[in-house]
Amino acid sequence: MHWIRRLVFRGAWLDQRVKEGELDIVFDPDTHAFGYVQPERDADPIELSREPSWARLAYRR
């Protein structure tokens, strides 16, 4: 439950920053991934915390 709350909060926080123009979404063709940059800081990318991995719980018996 803790990780779900964190993911929802992070998503809402990022959405609000994009809506207010504080962040832009960019696509990196080398890694085929999307990221966020700060347009006010010469498109300086922001580093997000890693998403949780459910791998150790997914196959638990």
Secondary structure, DSSP 8 states (H G I E B T S, - for coil): -HHHHHHHHHHHHHHHHHHTTS-EEEEETTTTEEEEEEGGGTTEE---------HHHHT--
